[in-house]
């Protein structure tokens, strides 16, 4: 029988959306990395009856059950006692856990609360899954020959350490790991999901490696996945397909996996020993914030001007009053003068500007909400502009996000292939 894992996250706060469930993403990626089949994920609130119902289903279809959440000292932390009740096994206090909790409190200059004693209660027969950084230990337990349970706290940093230090070695020694599922994600900007899918349609139909498209935060991703005995074998299978896709996509492709538009732009600027400054209106500093998400960005990003008012555009960036009066602050001409102005005043190689109408108010028939102009001044005193219409349906933050990303993308395209015509929307 093929063995598979299931992730079960316990916590009413997850159901209410109060907490982003990053634990399930981490565990899913780890299972794929280890080559452990994984077909189901469940989120259930802090309710014993509903946890029992989840267990009925999970035990019938999965052999490795990974739990996160519900290991704390408060009354609503029910995971351990509910699991023990489900399998009809009594809880027993583990003195070594109690001593560990006390020691951790003492190291922080605090006294252990009586409620923390609850965390030393584990089902009889369960092994301890140590928590080096927190007070709540987990368990590794095989209550039935065909079912193995692992429990982790909901705190991501605690769970991840416990997974790496104890859970992974255990799974390896128990024969759970085998062939790996290896994936690479290619990232694109400036092309729609359906357009890209049409261009690579034959590759989407193949079985090994598989290629799957999905839209992501204004961009598009293609995930290439394969199962192989080793990472080297997986890479050898994926590489030719990735190269084929990159050739088809051209400059619409910008990076892989952890790459962002900001990190790619930063890398290109470093390679060319060049610098950039920004002038922003509707993004209010968002473009500068994007650029500084990359470590070491101070080497190539010298600064920026947030120029909401016309007076700031004139006095700090040198935008002509006649241009503002004739064309308006949201115009191609003003975007170009902003870009050139910030480049000259901050003495950088590149100047990048954004001016637009983020909404929800301020639009007109001639200049509707979502209209954005991006200006780009290059090291040779050439300045260009790009017009976008992002619309109003996504709201103000969406327009601002797309504006910053589009500005970075235009700079990226010029850095990668200065002679190549950039896109305009």
N, C-alpha and C positions, 0 to 999 in steps of 0.2 A: 504493500500500500504506500502511495506517495504521501509524504508528510508535509504539512503546511502550517503556517503561523497565522495568528489573528491578533490584531491590536484592539484592546478594549480600554477606552479612556473614561474614567469615572469622575464626575463632577458636575453639579448643577450649573456652576458658573460657566462651563463650556457650552451647555445647551442654551444658556441665555445670551451667549456671545460676549460675556464680560471679559473673557480671556481668549487670546488667540492660541489655538492648539498647535504649537510648534513641535510638541513631542511626537505626534503621529507622523509628521513629515520626517523627523530625524529617524525614527524607528523604521519607517518604510524604506528610506534610503539605505539604512544599515542592513536590513534584511536582503535587499537586492544585491548589495555589495558582497554579502556572505553567500549568496546563491540559495537562500531559503525561500521557498514558494510562499506567497502571501496573497490571499484572495479577498479578505474581509477586514473591515474596520468598523468599530461600533463606539458610539458615545452614549453613555447612560448617566442619569442623575444619581444623587446620593440617596438611593431608595433600595432597601434590601429586596423587596419583592421584584422590582424591575431588574435588579442585578441578577437575581435567580433566573428570571426569564431569559436574560441574555446568556447566562451560563448554559441553560438547556440547549440553546441553539448552537453556541460556540463549541461545546463539547461533542456535539454530533457531527461537526464538519471540520474541525481543526484540532491539531495535536499539540501545538505550542501556543499558549495563550499569554500574551504580554499585557499586563495591566499598568496603567499610570494613574496616579491620583488616589486620594482617600487614605493616606497612611499617616496623617497628622494626629495630634492629640485631642482634637475637639470632637464633640458628639457626632458631627456630621461626617467624620472620617470613618467610613464603615467597611472599607475594602477587606481587610484581613478577617474581621469577625464574620462578615457575610460569606466569604469563601469557606471559612471553617464550618459555618452552619450548613452551607450547601452540601458539603461532602460529609457532614455528620462527624466531624473531628473536633475534640475539645481543644481549647487554647491553654497554653502553659507559659508562665513567665520565664524568660531567659535571663539569668543573672548577668551574663556577660554583656548583654545589650543594655541592661539597666546601668551597669557600671560605665559603659561607654557613653551613654547619654549624660550621666552625672558629670563625667570628666569633661565633656564638651561644654557644658554649662559653666563649670568652674574655670575653664580656660578663658571664657568670655567675661569672667567676673560676675556671674549670675548664679542664682539658686534654681535648681530644677523644680518646675511646677509639679504638683502631684498628678496633674492630668497627663504629663509626659510618660508616666509609668505604663500607660496604655500601650505605648509603642514597643514595649518589651514583651507583649503577649503575641505569641505565634502559634500556629497550628502544630500539634504534635506530629513529628515526622518531617516537618519542613526544615530545609537548610536555610541558614541566614545568608542574605545577599547584602553584604556590608555597604554602608553609606559613609564614605570617608569625610564628606563635607557637611552633612546634615544630621539631624537627630533621628530621622525615620529610616530604619533598615527595611529592606525588602526581603522576599523569600524566593527560594527555588524549591519547588514542591511537585512531586509526582503523586497526586492523590489516587490516581488510577493508572494502570500500566500504559494506557494509550494516551494519557494527557499529562503534559508538563506545564506548570504555571510559573511565571516570574512576575513579581510586583515591584514597581518603582514609584517613588514620590512624584508628584506633579511638577515640582520645581525643575526646570529644564537642566540647569547646570549640575544638579545632584544626579538626576537620572542619567545624563550622558556619561558622567564619570563611572557610575555603577555599571552601566552597560559595557563600557570599554574595558574596565579593570576586572570584572567578574563574569558578566553574562557571556561576552564573546568567547573567552577561553573555555567556559563550561560547554557552550554549544559546539565548539570545535572538538573538544574531547569526547562528546557524546555522538559525534558523527552527523550532526545537523548540517554542517557546511559541506558544500561540494562544488559543482560548477557555479560560476558567478554570473549574475546579470549585470552587464556593463552598459552604461549609457553615456552619450555625449549630446549636449544640447547646443545647437547652432542658433545664433541670434541675428535678427534682421530688423532694420528700420527703414521706413520709406516705401514699404510695399505691403499691400493688404494680404490677409491670410488666404483668401480664396485665389488671388492672383498668384501667390507663391505656390500654392497647392497645385494649380494648373500647370505651372512651369515644371514641377518635379513629379507630376502625376505617376509616371511609370515606377518611380522609386517608392511611392506610397503603397503600391500594390505588392511589392516583394515581401517575402517572409523572413529572410535572414540576411542582413539585419533589418529590423522593422524601422519604418520612418513614420512619425506621427506629427502633424502640425497642430499648433494651438496659439491663439492670440494671447498676449500678455502685456497689460498695462500700456497699450498703445503700440507696442511692437509685435513681432511674430517670432515664434520659436519652432524649430524642428528638432524633435528628440529622436536620435538614432540609437537603437538598443539591440543587444545580442546576448545570447547565453554562450559561454565558453568555459573551457577548463581553467584558463589562466587569464590575467589581465592582458598579457602580451598577445595571446590569441584573439582576444576580443578587439583589441586595438587594430590588429592586422585586418580584421573583418570590417571594422567601421571606417578606417581611414580612407579607402578608395571611394566609398559612398559620400563621405564628408567632402572630399576634394571635388567630386562631381557636382555636388550641390553648390559649393562655393563658386565653381566656375559658371554655373547657370545663373546664380543670383548676382554676381558681380559686386558692385559697391553697396548693394542693399544688405549684404552680409557684413557684420561688423565684429563678431567675436563668438567665443564659446563659453559655456558653463558659467563661471563666476565673473566673466567680463561684463562691464557696463559701458555705456557710451562715454561716461566720464573717465573711467580707467583707460579706455582705448585712446581717447583724445590725449590724456596725460602721457601715455606711453609714446604716442607719435610726436608730441611736442618735445619730450625728452630726447628722443632719437635725433631730432633735428636741431636740438639746442635752441629752441624758440620759446617765446613767451606769449601770453594772452592776457587781455584785460576786458572787462565786460561793462556794458551800460544797459541798465534795465529800467523799464517802466512797469508794465503790467505784472511782471513776475516778482517784483519787490524784493530782489535779493536771492530768489530761488535758483537762478543760473549760477551765481557764485557759490551757493551752497552745494549744488551738484558737483561742481568742479572740485570742491574741497573735500568731498567724500573720499577721494583717493589719497592715500598716505604719500607724503612728499610733494604734495601739490604746490607748496610754496616755491618750489624750484621754477615752475613755469607759469603759475597763476599769480600775477602781481597785485591784483586788486580790482575793484569795480566801483561804479557810481550808480546808486539807486535814484533815478531822476523822475519822480512822479510829476513834479510841477514843471511848467514851461520855463520858469525862472532858473531852475537848476539845470535844465537842458541847455539854456543859453549860457549861463554864467560858468558852469563847470565843464560842459562838453563842447561849447562853441557852436551850438546849433543856431542858425541864423533866425532872427526874429521874423524876417520876411517869409522864410520857409514855413515857420509855424503858423503864421497868419494866413498864408495862401493855401497850404496843403493840410494843415491840422497836425496835431501831435501824433496821431496814428496814421502814418503815411510812409510810403517807400522812401521819400526824400529825407524825412526826419530820421528814419532808421539808419540810412547811410551816413548822415552827418553825425549821429550819435556814435556809430562804430568808428568812424575816422577820428572823431574828437577824443574818445577815450583812448584810442591807440596812441595818438600824438601826445596827449597829456600824461599818460603813464609810461610812455616810451617803450611800448611792447612791439613785438613782431605782428601780432594779430589783434584786431579789435572786433568784438562781437556784441551786437545790440539786439534788444527786443522792445518793441512797442506795440500795444494792442488793446483790445477791449475784452477783458476777462468776464465782465458781467457781474451780477445778472442785469444791472442797469447800465446806462451809458451808450447803448447802441442806437443806431438810426437805420433808415432804409438804405442809405448810401454806405454806411459803415456799421454793419450789424455786430451783435455780440459774437465773439469768437474770431473776429478778424485780427490777424497778427502779422506784423512785418518783422523780419529778421534782417539785420544789416551785418555785413562782414567786410572788414578792411584787411587787406593782405600786406605782407612785407614790402610789396612793390608799389604801394600807394594806390592800388586798385580797390575800389569799393563796389560791392554788389548788394542786392537785396533779394529776399524771397518772401512771397506772399502766401499765407495760409488762411483757410477758413475752417476753424475747428468746430463751429456751431455752438449752440447754447445748451444742448440736451445733457451734456455731461456735467454742467455746472462750472462755477468759477475755478475751483481747484483743479478740475480736469483740464481746462483751457491753459492754466498756468503750467501744469505738469507737461502737457504736450508742447507748449512753447519752449520750455527749457530743453526738453529732449531734442526737439527739432533744431534748435540753435546748435547744440553740440553735434548733431548729425551733420549739419552743413559744414561746420569746421572740420569734422572728421573726413568728409569727402574731399575737401580741398587739400587736407594734409596727406591723404592717401594717393590722390591723383589730381594734382592742381589743374591739369589740362582737361580733366573730365567734366562735362557739364553736370551741374548739380540739379537735384529735383526741385520742382516748384509746385506747390499745391494751391 
